[in-house]
C-alpha cells in the first residue's frame, strides 16, 4: 500500500495538470470566434422571450 506522501504527490500532480488543461481551454475559447448557434443563443439570451423560432 502506498504511503500518504505518495498519494498526496499524485493528487497534487493530477490537480496541477487539471488546472493547466482548464486554463489552456479557456485561453483557446477566448481566442476563437462564436459559432453560428452560439451567436444566436448569445443574442437571444440578451432579450428573454416566452419562445424562440
C-alpha positions, 0 to 999 in steps of 0.5 A, a space after each residue: 500500500 502506498 504511503 500518504 506522501 505518495 498519494 498526496 504527490 499524485 493528487 497534487 500532480 493530477 490537480 496541477 495538470 487539471 488546472 493547466 488543461 482548464 486554463 489552456 481551454 479557456 485561453 483557446 475559447 477566448 481566442 476563437 470566434 462564436 459559432 453560428 448557434 452560439 451567436 444566436 443563443 448569445 443574442 437571444 439570451 440578451 432579450 428573454 422571450 416566452 419562445 424562440 423560432 
